[in-house]
Amino acid sequence: MKDSKSGCDCVKNVGCQVTNCKYHGLLNRCTAEQITVQNENATKKGETYCSTFVPKSQG
């Protein structure tokens, strides 16, 4: 989706259910500037992971 304000192709309002992540925000939204989802060999949703995750205790 294109963000009309910045002109970049980016995902707006990324949801996140991981409440112990530093970037977990109000209404279960991710507050990181960018996210990285990894596992280039994934064939199922459960085989991917958000490498942007940082425990709140480290944030």
C-alpha positions as CSV (number, residue, x, y, z in Angstrom):
1,M,0.0,0.0,0.0
2,K,1.4,3.4,-0.9
3,D,1.5,6.0,2.0
4,S,0.3,9.2,0.4
5,K,2.2,11.4,3.0
6,S,5.6,9.9,2.5
7,G,5.2,8.5,-1.0
8,C,6.8,5.2,0.1
9,D,5.5,1.7,-0.5
10,C,5.0,0.6,3.0
11,V,2.6,-1.3,5.2
12,K,0.5,1.0,7.3
13,N,-0.8,0.0,10.7
14,V,1.0,-3.3,11.1
15,G,-0.9,-5.4,13.8
16,C,1.0,-7.2,16.6
17,Q,-0.3,-9.4,19.3
18,V,3.1,-9.8,21.1
19,T,2.4,-7.7,24.3
20,N,5.9,-8.3,25.7
21,C,7.6,-6.7,22.6
22,K,9.2,-3.2,23.0
23,Y,7.3,-2.1,19.8
24,H,3.9,-3.3,20.9
25,G,1.6,-0.3,21.0
26,L,-2.0,0.7,21.6
27,L,-4.7,-1.3,19.8
28,N,-2.2,-4.1,19.1
29,R,-0.2,-2.1,16.6
30,C,3.5,-2.3,15.9
31,T,5.3,1.0,16.6
32,A,8.7,0.0,15.0
33,E,9.8,2.2,12.0
34,Q,10.2,-0.9,10.0
35,I,9.8,-4.6,10.5
36,T,11.7,-7.6,9.2
37,V,10.0,-11.0,8.8
38,Q,12.4,-13.8,8.3
39,N,12.8,-17.4,7.1
40,E,13.3,-17.3,3.3
41,N,12.4,-21.1,3.1
42,A,9.0,-20.7,4.9
43,T,6.1,-22.4,3.3
44,K,3.6,-21.9,6.2
45,K,2.8,-18.9,8.3
46,G,4.1,-20.7,11.4
47,E,7.6,-20.9,9.9
48,T,8.1,-17.1,9.7
49,Y,9.2,-14.9,12.6
50,C,9.5,-11.2,13.2
51,S,13.2,-10.5,13.8
52,T,12.4,-6.9,14.8
53,F,11.1,-8.3,18.1
54,V,12.8,-6.9,21.2
55,P,11.6,-7.9,24.7
56,K,10.3,-4.9,26.7
57,S,12.8,-5.7,29.4
58,Q,15.6,-4.9,26.9
59,G,14.0,-1.8,25.5
